[in-house]
Amino acid sequence: MVILCDVKLPDANGVELIPQFKKIRPASEVILLTANVISTLLITNNR
């Protein structure tokens, strides 16, 4: 299963949701998307 999620959500942060996704579906792959360049740079640099 592949989960696509935006980083910036109205009521949550996509990065913070990853543990919940993995708890429900441990074998899933999570792909985070964003239109915010700063968020993209932070996520890329944290890998």
N, CA, C and O of each residue as an XYZ file, in Angstrom:
188
protein
N       0.851     -1.178      0.000
C       0.000      0.000      0.000
C       0.891      1.234      0.000
O       1.909      1.280      0.691
N       0.498      2.224     -0.778
C       1.200      3.503     -0.825
C       0.247      4.574     -0.312
O      -0.902      4.661     -0.745
N       0.739      5.381      0.611
C      -0.056      6.473      1.176
C       0.534      7.786      0.685
O       1.712      8.068      0.905
N      -0.287      8.585      0.020
C       0.104      9.926     -0.410
C      -0.517     10.919      0.549
O      -1.716     10.861      0.825
N       0.298     11.830      1.058
C      -0.204     12.777      2.051
C       0.491     14.121      1.879
O       1.697     14.177      1.641
N      -0.262     15.182      1.998
C       0.321     16.520      1.960
C       0.986     16.782      3.315
O       0.527     16.293      4.347
N       2.044     17.539      3.297
C       2.731     17.881      4.544
C       1.885     18.859      5.346
O       1.740     18.713      6.560
N       1.333     19.845      4.673
C       0.573     20.890      5.362
C      -0.918     20.606      5.217
O      -1.504     20.810      4.154
N      -1.518     20.133      6.302
C      -2.939     19.821      6.348
C      -3.645     20.816      7.259
O      -3.005     21.418      8.121
N      -4.949     21.001      7.086
C      -5.664     21.976      7.920
C      -5.584     21.689      9.421
O      -5.457     22.613     10.225
N      -5.658     20.407      9.797
C      -5.696     20.064     11.227
C      -4.519     19.223     11.692
O      -4.503     18.763     12.834
N      -3.534     19.015     10.826
C      -2.420     18.139     11.196
C      -1.218     18.442     10.327
O      -1.272     19.253      9.403
N      -0.136     17.766     10.653
C       1.101     17.847      9.886
C       1.355     16.454      9.322
O       1.392     15.480     10.073
N       1.527     16.351      8.020
C       1.718     15.051      7.390
C       2.890     14.270      7.958
O       2.822     13.045      8.062
N       3.968     14.960      8.327
C       5.146     14.294      8.890
C       4.785     13.632     10.222
O       5.215     12.514     10.506
N       3.998     14.327     11.026
C       3.604     13.797     12.329
C       2.620     12.626     12.210
O       2.458     11.861     13.160
N       1.974     12.482     11.074
C       1.016     11.396     10.871
C       1.672     10.079     10.462
O       1.034      9.029     10.529
N       2.931     10.120     10.043
C       3.604      8.901      9.577
C       3.543      7.768     10.604
O       3.221      6.644     10.217
N       3.832      7.996     11.892
C       3.733      6.887     12.854
C       2.328      6.279     12.927
O       2.184      5.071     13.113
N       1.307      7.105     12.784
C      -0.061      6.581     12.806
C      -0.339      5.730     11.569
O      -0.968      4.675     11.662
N       0.134      6.194     10.407
C      -0.022      5.404      9.186
C       0.663      4.053      9.344
O       0.098      3.016      8.999
N       1.895      4.075      9.872
C       2.677      2.848     10.021
C       2.071      1.909     11.065
O       2.207      0.690     10.956
N       1.408      2.466     12.065
C       0.759      1.641     13.079
C      -0.421      0.871     12.471
O      -0.646     -0.300     12.778
N      -1.164      1.563     11.602
C      -2.319      0.935     10.969
C      -1.892     -0.032      9.862
O      -2.440     -1.129      9.749
N      -0.914      0.375      9.045
C      -0.427     -0.441      7.930
C       1.110     -0.437      7.951
O       1.722      0.361      7.242
N       1.740     -1.302      8.742
C       3.195     -1.282      8.904
C       3.990     -1.431      7.605
O       5.089     -0.887      7.494
N       3.467     -2.142      6.643
C       4.216     -2.373      5.405
C       4.019     -1.260      4.376
O       4.574     -1.327      3.279
N       3.248     -0.256      4.716
C       2.952      0.803      3.754
C       4.159      1.704      3.520
O       5.037      1.850      4.371
N       4.165      2.298      2.335
C       5.143      3.323      1.988
C       4.413      4.658      2.029
O       3.301      4.777      1.515
N       5.037      5.664      2.641
C       4.403      6.972      2.758
C       5.162      7.965      1.893
O       6.377      8.118      2.016
N       4.431      8.631      1.024
C       5.007      9.676      0.181
C       4.362     10.987      0.596
O       3.144     11.149      0.523
N       5.197     11.919      1.034
C       4.706     13.228      1.450
C       4.888     14.218      0.307
O       5.936     14.260     -0.338
N       3.863     15.003      0.072
C       3.878     16.004     -0.987
C       3.688     17.378     -0.368
O       3.065     17.519      0.685
N       4.226     18.378     -1.028
C       3.999     19.746     -0.582
C       4.287     20.707     -1.715
O       5.091     20.425     -2.604
N       3.623     21.840     -1.671
C       3.899     22.912     -2.620
C       4.794     23.957     -1.962
O       5.183     24.938     -2.596
N       5.115     23.743     -0.702
C       5.917     24.681      0.079
C       7.393     24.310     -0.065
O       7.810     23.252      0.406
N       8.169     25.150     -0.696
C       9.585     24.868     -0.960
C      10.370     24.696      0.338
O      11.229     23.817      0.411
N      10.108     25.491      1.350
C      10.838     25.391      2.615
C      10.594     24.028      3.256
O      11.538     23.403      3.739
N       9.371     23.561      3.270
C       9.068     22.238      3.832
C       9.802     21.153      3.071
O      10.330     20.223      3.681
N       9.846     21.253      1.757
C      10.526     20.266      0.932
C      12.006     20.203      1.291
O      12.568     19.114      1.409
N      12.631     21.344      1.464
C      14.052     21.373      1.813
C      14.293     20.776      3.193
O      15.267     20.044      3.372
N      13.444     21.060      4.169
C      13.613     20.518      5.513
C      13.471     19.009      5.524
O      14.265     18.320      6.164
N      12.482     18.485      4.833
C      12.268     17.033      4.799
C      13.431     16.354      4.101
O      13.922     15.332      4.580
N      13.880     16.897      2.986
C      14.999     16.309      2.251
C      16.265     16.305      3.098
O      17.015     15.329      3.075
N      16.514     17.369      3.838
C      17.721     17.458      4.652
C      17.665     16.598      5.904
O      18.711     16.314      6.488
N      16.497     16.179      6.333
C      16.360     15.356      7.529
C      16.483     13.870      7.244
O      16.433     13.064      8.173
N      16.641     13.491      6.000
C      16.746     12.061      5.661
C      18.108     11.531      5.938
O      18.369     10.349      5.711
